Amino acid sequence: MRAPFVHRIRVRYAEIDGQGVVFNAHWLTFFDDSCTRFVASLDLGPDFWVKEWDVMLVKAVLEWQGPARFDEWIDVQVEPIRLGNKSFDLRYTATVDGRACCVAIITYCSVKPGSNTSIEIPPRVRAALDERAVAV
């Protein structure tokens, strides 16, 4: 079995709120960055993401579980948990030193680059996502 994909992000001062924890809206930015790195890890080639295939966020459900603070390292594990014909779900699990911080399930629609036109998930992408998919 392939090791899970994990992207590390260091919390910047501008990302914390008056309570000293990561402001809620920044979790989506962290997950978007992790998605970009995850797709890059699929070995589809550097131009595939922007020339042959793109995604649009359809739905995001976040569950805050604990704080992440300034200068801490957040590990974001990314796992495909559902593959449809034109959409798929990724689960993001964010931790700091093994402590749960935030979990999100984000649904993406496969689209033609530069458009809002949904397309079937390309076979190369489907195979790469399926290889990394986990049961829920």
C-alpha positions as CSV (number, residue, x, y, z in Angstrom):
1,M,0.0,0.0,0.0
2,R,1.2,3.5,-0.9
3,A,2.1,5.8,2.0
4,P,-0.5,8.6,2.5
5,F,0.3,12.0,0.9
6,V,1.1,14.6,3.5
7,H,1.8,18.3,2.9
8,R,3.4,20.5,5.6
9,I,2.4,24.1,6.2
10,R,3.9,26.5,8.7
11,V,1.4,28.9,10.3
12,R,2.3,32.5,9.6
13,Y,1.4,35.3,12.0
14,A,-1.1,36.8,9.5
15,E,-3.1,33.5,9.6
16,I,-4.0,33.7,13.3
17,D,-6.9,35.5,14.8
18,G,-7.4,37.4,18.1
19,Q,-7.7,34.1,20.0
20,G,-4.2,33.1,18.8
21,V,-5.3,30.2,16.6
22,V,-5.6,29.8,12.8
23,F,-8.5,31.8,11.6
24,N,-11.2,29.6,10.2
25,A,-11.1,30.8,6.6
26,H,-7.4,29.9,6.3
27,W,-8.2,26.2,6.6
28,L,-9.6,26.3,3.1
29,T,-6.5,28.0,1.8
30,F,-4.3,25.3,3.5
31,F,-6.5,22.6,1.9
32,D,-6.3,24.2,-1.5
33,D,-2.5,24.4,-1.3
34,S,-2.5,20.7,-0.2
35,C,-4.7,19.8,-3.1
36,T,-2.3,21.4,-5.5
37,R,0.6,19.6,-4.0
38,F,-1.4,16.3,-4.0
39,V,-2.3,16.6,-7.7
40,A,1.4,17.4,-8.5
41,S,2.3,14.1,-6.7
42,L,0.2,12.1,-9.1
43,D,2.9,12.3,-11.8
44,L,0.6,13.5,-14.5
45,G,3.2,16.0,-15.8
46,P,3.7,19.7,-15.1
47,D,1.2,21.0,-17.7
48,F,-1.6,18.5,-17.2
49,W,-3.2,20.4,-14.4
50,V,-3.7,23.6,-16.4
51,K,-3.8,22.4,-20.0
52,E,-5.8,19.2,-19.9
53,W,-7.7,19.0,-16.6
54,D,-8.9,21.3,-13.8
55,V,-11.3,21.1,-10.9
56,M,-13.8,23.4,-9.2
57,L,-14.9,23.2,-5.6
58,V,-18.5,22.2,-5.3
59,K,-18.9,21.5,-1.6
60,A,-16.7,21.9,1.5
61,V,-17.5,20.5,5.0
62,L,-15.0,21.4,7.7
63,E,-14.9,20.1,11.2
64,W,-12.7,22.0,13.6
65,Q,-11.1,19.7,16.2
66,G,-8.4,21.8,17.9
67,P,-6.1,24.8,17.5
68,A,-3.1,25.4,15.4
69,R,-1.1,28.4,16.5
70,F,1.5,30.7,15.1
71,D,4.8,29.1,13.9
72,E,3.4,25.5,14.4
73,W,3.8,23.0,11.5
74,I,0.5,21.6,10.3
75,D,0.6,18.2,8.5
76,V,-2.2,17.9,6.1
77,Q,-3.0,14.3,4.9
78,V,-4.9,14.1,1.6
79,E,-6.9,11.1,0.7
80,P,-9.4,10.4,-2.1
81,I,-12.5,8.9,-0.5
82,R,-15.0,8.9,-3.4
83,L,-14.7,8.8,-7.2
84,G,-17.7,9.6,-9.4
85,N,-17.9,10.1,-13.1
86,K,-17.3,13.8,-13.1
87,S,-16.7,14.5,-9.4
88,F,-14.7,13.2,-6.5
89,D,-14.2,13.8,-2.8
90,L,-10.9,14.4,-1.0
91,R,-10.6,14.1,2.8
92,Y,-8.1,16.5,4.4
93,T,-6.9,15.6,7.9
94,A,-4.8,18.4,9.6
95,T,-2.7,17.7,12.6
96,V,0.0,19.4,14.7
97,D,2.4,17.0,16.4
98,G,-0.2,14.2,15.9
99,R,-2.9,16.3,17.6
100,A,-6.1,16.7,15.5
101,C,-6.9,20.2,14.3
102,C,-9.3,20.2,11.4
103,V,-10.9,17.6,9.1
104,A,-12.5,18.5,5.8
105,I,-14.3,16.7,3.0
106,I,-14.2,18.6,-0.2
107,T,-16.1,17.7,-3.4
108,Y,-14.6,18.7,-6.6
109,C,-16.1,18.7,-10.1
110,S,-13.8,17.8,-13.0
111,V,-13.8,20.6,-15.6
112,K,-12.3,21.6,-18.9
113,P,-9.5,24.1,-18.2
114,G,-10.5,27.7,-18.6
115,S,-14.2,26.9,-18.5
116,N,-17.1,26.0,-16.3
117,T,-17.9,22.9,-18.4
118,S,-17.8,19.7,-16.4
119,I,-16.1,16.7,-18.0
120,E,-15.5,13.1,-17.0
121,I,-12.5,12.5,-14.8
122,P,-9.7,11.7,-17.3
123,P,-8.6,8.0,-17.2
124,R,-5.1,8.9,-16.1
125,V,-6.5,11.0,-13.2
126,R,-9.0,8.3,-12.3
127,A,-6.3,5.6,-12.2
128,A,-4.0,7.8,-10.0
129,L,-6.9,8.8,-7.6
130,D,-8.1,5.2,-7.4
131,E,-4.6,3.9,-6.6
132,R,-4.6,6.3,-3.6
133,A,-8.3,6.0,-2.6
134,V,-9.2,4.8,0.9
135,A,-12.4,3.2,2.1
136,V,-14.7,5.2,4.4
